[in-house]
Amino acid sequence: LGTAYQKLQMLKEAERAYLTALEIVPDDMRVQNNLGFLYVELGQYEKARAALERAELLSRGKDSAVYANLGELHTAVGELPQAVQAYQKAVALAPTNTVFSLKLKALEKKLAEDGASKNIPAR
């Protein structure tokens, strides 16, 4: 239900549905992951971090979507090296997922460009 609300951009309703589901099944990794991504969309990054780290723990490091969502969180808060690491894990778990691969390449390029621009002497 939360996912349906989220797709319809009914974000408060989605949050309520995810939280209700977690009251019933607190260790549901998919719900934790979806809630974490919702919080990224809402700009509630600390809540997103808590939910996604819980999802990562529950997945035992075996769910590519969790790492992709962690990558989105790290990107949103400007933690590009961590975003690259998260997407590397996502790609390792789902090597045929072209979306994950493209996002990883874009992040690696941005990180390289940022590093190169820091090495340019100021005038």
C-alpha positions as CSV (number, residue, x, y, z in Angstrom):
1,L,0.0,0.0,0.0
2,G,2.8,2.4,0.9
3,T,4.4,1.9,-2.5
4,A,1.2,2.6,-4.3
5,Y,0.7,5.8,-2.3
6,Q,4.3,6.8,-3.1
7,K,3.9,6.2,-6.8
8,L,0.8,8.5,-6.7
9,Q,2.9,11.1,-4.8
10,M,0.7,10.8,-1.8
11,L,3.8,10.8,0.4
12,K,2.3,11.4,3.9
13,E,-0.1,8.5,3.2
14,A,2.8,6.4,2.1
15,E,4.7,7.1,5.3
16,R,1.7,6.2,7.4
17,A,1.3,2.9,5.5
18,Y,5.0,2.0,5.9
19,L,5.0,2.9,9.6
20,T,1.8,0.8,10.1
21,A,3.4,-2.1,8.3
22,L,6.5,-1.9,10.5
23,E,4.3,-1.9,13.6
24,I,3.0,-5.3,12.4
25,V,6.3,-6.7,11.1
26,P,9.2,-4.6,12.4
27,D,11.9,-6.6,10.7
28,D,10.5,-6.3,7.2
29,M,13.5,-5.3,5.1
30,R,11.6,-4.2,2.1
31,V,9.3,-1.9,4.1
32,Q,12.4,-0.4,5.9
33,N,14.0,0.1,2.5
34,N,10.9,1.7,0.9
35,L,10.5,4.0,4.0
36,G,14.1,5.0,3.7
37,F,13.8,5.9,0.1
38,L,10.6,7.9,0.9
39,Y,12.5,9.9,3.5
40,V,15.2,10.6,0.9
41,E,12.4,12.0,-1.4
42,L,11.1,14.1,1.5
43,G,14.5,15.4,2.3
44,Q,14.4,13.9,5.8
45,Y,17.9,12.5,5.6
46,E,18.5,11.4,9.2
47,K,15.3,9.4,9.1
48,A,16.3,8.0,5.7
49,R,19.7,7.0,7.0
50,A,18.2,5.2,10.0
51,A,15.7,3.3,7.9
52,L,18.2,2.4,5.2
53,E,20.9,1.3,7.6
54,R,18.2,-0.9,9.3
55,A,17.3,-2.3,5.9
56,E,20.9,-3.0,5.1
57,L,21.3,-4.9,8.4
58,L,18.1,-6.9,7.8
59,S,19.2,-7.7,4.2
60,R,22.5,-9.1,5.5
61,G,24.1,-7.1,2.7
62,K,22.4,-9.1,0.0
63,D,19.8,-6.6,-1.5
64,S,20.9,-4.4,-4.3
65,A,18.0,-2.0,-3.9
66,V,19.0,-1.2,-0.4
67,Y,22.5,-0.2,-1.6
68,A,21.0,1.8,-4.5
69,N,18.8,3.7,-2.0
70,L,21.8,4.3,0.3
71,G,23.6,5.7,-2.8
72,E,20.7,8.1,-3.4
73,L,20.9,9.2,0.2
74,H,24.6,9.8,0.1
75,T,24.3,11.6,-3.2
76,A,21.5,13.9,-1.8
77,V,23.7,14.9,1.2
78,G,26.8,15.4,-0.8
79,E,28.7,12.3,0.4
80,L,29.9,11.2,-3.1
81,P,32.6,8.7,-2.0
82,Q,30.0,6.9,0.1
83,A,27.5,7.1,-2.8
84,V,30.0,5.5,-5.1
85,Q,30.7,2.7,-2.6
86,A,27.0,2.0,-2.1
87,Y,26.4,1.9,-5.9
88,Q,29.4,-0.4,-6.3
89,K,27.7,-2.8,-3.9
90,A,24.4,-2.5,-5.8
91,V,26.1,-3.3,-9.1
92,A,28.0,-6.2,-7.6
93,L,24.7,-7.7,-6.4
94,A,22.8,-6.9,-9.6
95,P,25.4,-6.6,-12.4
96,T,22.7,-6.6,-15.2
97,N,20.9,-3.6,-13.7
98,T,21.7,-0.9,-16.2
99,V,20.2,1.9,-14.0
100,F,22.6,1.1,-11.1
101,S,25.6,0.8,-13.5
102,L,24.8,4.2,-15.2
103,K,24.3,5.9,-11.8
104,L,27.6,4.5,-10.6
105,K,29.5,5.7,-13.7
106,A,27.9,9.2,-13.4
107,L,29.0,9.3,-9.7
108,E,32.5,8.2,-10.5
109,K,32.8,10.8,-13.2
110,K,31.5,13.5,-10.8
111,L,33.8,12.4,-8.1
112,A,36.8,12.5,-10.5
113,E,35.8,15.9,-11.8
114,D,35.4,17.3,-8.2
115,G,38.8,15.8,-7.3
116,A,40.4,17.3,-10.4
117,S,38.9,20.8,-9.8
118,K,40.4,20.8,-6.3
119,N,43.8,20.3,-7.8
120,I,43.6,23.4,-10.0
121,P,45.6,26.3,-8.4
122,A,43.6,29.4,-7.6
123,R,44.6,32.6,-9.4
